[in-house]
Amino acid sequence: MKRNAHMTHRTLHRGSAAARGFTLIEMLATMSVLVILTSLAASSMSSTVSNNRIYATQTEFLASLALARSEAARRGVNVLVSATAPVSGNAFGGGWSVCVDADGDGACDSDTSALLRKHEAIQSTIVVGSSPTTIGFSPVGFLTQNASVDIKVCASDGAVGGYDISLQPNGMADVADVAAHTSPCS
């Protein structure tokens, strides 16, 4: 019986030594691995966020083009998508508006009811088009320009992919993915 009591005491002593916790070396190694994994995840997350912002901008711009085309046909007048504050190399970066051009002069009518939708300025890290600064749709939904129009939606540094929106003279839009660091997003 004495022997069992001695063994139990020794077992308890070992158990309490093992339950003390991590050594400083073990904790530093664990923290180092955690820091490395976190930095890898953060850089990956950054490009995902940039991709999402560019996709959202492209979708919003396409929605404005679709609105302009449908309103032109519905109202029987020209409707424009016009850059609010054009910047060289980033025509629609300062925002854009969809408005009625009933007199056909290529500018938004001054009547307050002429403004159909207004989009605020976008982040400076995204480029939307370089020219033209106004895209018009006729009452039949065709472009008022005599040629097709290409609008790029890209990261300003070209680090992530973007989109090339091609508007055909008949007003139909086609969107193509553009890889990072390639034309027109280079």
C-alpha positions as CSV (number, residue, x, y, z in Angstrom):
1,M,0.0,0.0,0.0
2,K,2.9,2.3,0.7
3,R,4.2,1.6,-2.7
4,N,1.0,2.7,-4.4
5,A,0.8,5.8,-2.4
6,H,4.4,6.7,-3.4
7,M,3.6,6.0,-7.1
8,T,0.5,8.2,-6.9
9,H,2.4,11.0,-5.4
10,R,5.0,10.7,-8.2
11,T,2.3,10.6,-10.9
12,L,0.6,13.7,-9.5
13,H,3.9,15.5,-9.4
14,R,4.6,14.7,-13.1
15,G,1.0,15.7,-14.1
16,S,1.3,19.1,-12.5
17,A,4.6,19.7,-14.2
18,A,3.1,18.9,-17.6
19,A,0.2,21.2,-17.0
20,R,2.3,24.3,-16.5
21,G,1.7,25.6,-20.1
22,F,3.8,26.6,-23.1
23,T,7.5,27.5,-22.9
24,L,8.6,30.9,-24.2
25,I,10.2,29.2,-27.3
26,E,7.0,27.3,-28.1
27,M,4.9,30.5,-27.8
28,L,7.3,32.5,-30.0
29,A,7.3,29.8,-32.7
30,T,3.5,29.7,-32.7
31,M,3.3,33.5,-32.9
32,S,5.8,33.6,-35.8
33,V,3.7,31.1,-37.8
34,L,0.6,33.1,-37.0
35,V,2.2,36.3,-38.2
36,I,3.3,34.7,-41.5
37,L,-0.1,33.2,-42.2
38,T,-1.8,36.5,-41.4
39,S,0.4,38.5,-43.7
40,L,-0.2,36.0,-46.5
41,A,-4.0,36.1,-45.9
42,A,-4.0,39.9,-45.9
43,S,-2.2,40.3,-49.2
44,S,-4.6,37.8,-50.8
45,M,-7.6,39.6,-49.3
46,S,-6.4,42.9,-50.7
47,S,-6.5,41.7,-54.3
48,T,-9.9,40.1,-53.7
49,V,-11.2,43.4,-52.4
50,S,-9.8,45.3,-55.4
51,N,-11.3,42.7,-57.8
52,N,-14.7,43.1,-56.1
53,R,-14.6,46.9,-56.3
54,I,-13.7,46.9,-60.0
55,Y,-16.5,44.3,-60.7
56,A,-19.0,46.4,-58.8
57,T,-18.0,49.6,-60.7
58,Q,-18.3,47.8,-64.0
59,T,-21.7,46.5,-63.0
60,E,-22.9,49.9,-62.0
61,F,-21.7,51.5,-65.2
62,L,-23.4,48.9,-67.3
63,A,-26.6,49.4,-65.4
64,S,-26.4,53.1,-66.1
65,L,-25.9,52.4,-69.8
66,A,-28.8,50.0,-69.9
67,L,-31.0,52.6,-68.1
68,A,-30.0,55.2,-70.6
69,R,-30.8,52.9,-73.6
70,S,-34.1,51.8,-72.3
71,E,-35.2,55.3,-71.2
72,A,-34.3,56.7,-74.7
73,A,-36.5,54.1,-76.3
74,R,-39.3,54.5,-73.7
75,R,-39.3,58.4,-73.9
76,G,-38.6,58.7,-77.6
77,V,-35.7,61.2,-77.0
78,N,-31.9,61.0,-76.7
79,V,-30.6,60.0,-73.3
80,L,-27.0,60.5,-72.3
81,V,-24.5,58.9,-69.9
82,S,-22.3,61.9,-69.1
83,A,-19.2,62.2,-67.0
84,T,-19.8,64.5,-64.1
85,A,-16.3,65.6,-63.5
86,P,-14.1,64.2,-66.3
87,V,-10.4,63.7,-65.5
88,S,-7.8,63.1,-68.1
89,G,-7.3,59.3,-68.5
90,N,-10.3,58.6,-66.2
91,A,-13.3,60.1,-67.9
92,F,-16.0,58.7,-65.6
93,G,-13.8,58.6,-62.4
94,G,-15.4,61.7,-61.0
95,G,-18.9,60.1,-61.3
96,W,-21.5,60.1,-64.1
97,S,-25.1,61.0,-64.6
98,V,-27.9,59.6,-66.8
99,C,-29.9,62.4,-68.2
100,V,-32.4,63.4,-71.0
101,D,-31.2,65.3,-74.0
102,A,-34.6,66.1,-75.6
103,D,-33.2,68.9,-77.8
104,G,-30.4,66.6,-79.2
105,D,-27.6,69.1,-78.5
106,G,-25.4,66.4,-76.9
107,A,-25.7,67.9,-73.4
108,C,-28.1,67.2,-70.5
109,D,-31.2,69.3,-70.5
110,S,-31.3,72.0,-67.8
111,D,-34.7,70.9,-66.5
112,T,-34.5,69.2,-63.1
113,S,-36.6,66.3,-64.3
114,A,-34.0,65.5,-67.0
115,L,-31.7,63.9,-64.5
116,L,-32.6,60.2,-64.3
117,R,-29.7,58.9,-62.2
118,K,-26.5,60.3,-60.7
119,H,-23.5,58.2,-59.6
120,E,-21.0,59.6,-57.2
121,A,-17.2,59.7,-57.8
122,I,-15.4,56.4,-57.6
123,Q,-12.2,55.6,-55.8
124,S,-9.1,57.0,-57.4
125,T,-7.7,53.5,-57.6
126,I,-10.2,52.6,-60.3
127,V,-10.2,54.0,-63.9
128,V,-13.5,54.1,-65.9
129,G,-12.8,55.1,-69.6
130,S,-10.5,57.7,-71.0
131,S,-12.8,59.0,-73.8
132,P,-15.5,59.9,-74.8
133,T,-16.9,61.7,-71.8
134,T,-20.5,61.4,-73.0
135,I,-22.3,58.4,-74.5
136,G,-25.6,59.0,-76.1
137,F,-28.5,56.7,-77.1
138,S,-31.1,57.7,-79.7
139,P,-34.9,57.1,-79.4
140,V,-34.4,53.7,-81.1
141,G,-31.7,52.6,-78.6
142,F,-28.8,53.0,-81.0
143,L,-25.7,55.0,-80.1
144,T,-25.7,58.6,-81.2
145,Q,-22.1,58.3,-82.1
146,N,-21.5,56.7,-85.5
147,A,-19.0,54.2,-84.3
148,S,-18.6,51.7,-81.5
149,V,-17.3,52.9,-78.1
150,D,-14.9,51.1,-75.8
151,I,-14.8,51.8,-72.1
152,K,-12.3,50.3,-69.8
153,V,-12.9,49.6,-66.1
154,C,-9.5,48.8,-64.5
155,A,-7.3,49.3,-61.5
156,S,-5.3,52.5,-61.9
157,D,-2.0,50.5,-61.4
158,G,-3.1,47.6,-63.6
159,A,-2.2,45.2,-60.7
160,V,-5.5,43.3,-60.9
161,G,-7.7,42.4,-63.9
162,G,-10.4,44.6,-65.2
163,Y,-13.1,44.8,-67.9
164,D,-13.5,46.2,-71.4
165,I,-17.0,47.3,-72.2
166,S,-17.7,47.5,-76.0
167,L,-20.8,49.3,-77.1
168,Q,-21.8,48.5,-80.6
169,P,-23.5,51.2,-82.8
170,N,-26.8,49.3,-82.3
171,G,-26.5,50.1,-78.5
172,M,-25.7,46.5,-77.5
173,A,-23.0,46.1,-74.9
174,D,-20.4,43.3,-74.7
175,V,-18.1,42.9,-71.7
176,A,-14.7,41.2,-71.9
177,D,-12.4,40.3,-69.0
178,V,-9.0,41.9,-69.1
179,A,-6.1,40.2,-67.3
180,A,-3.8,42.2,-65.0
181,H,-1.1,44.2,-66.7
182,T,-2.5,43.8,-70.2
183,S,-4.1,46.3,-72.6
184,P,-6.3,48.3,-71.9
185,C,-5.6,47.9,-68.2
186,S,-1.8,48.2,-68.3
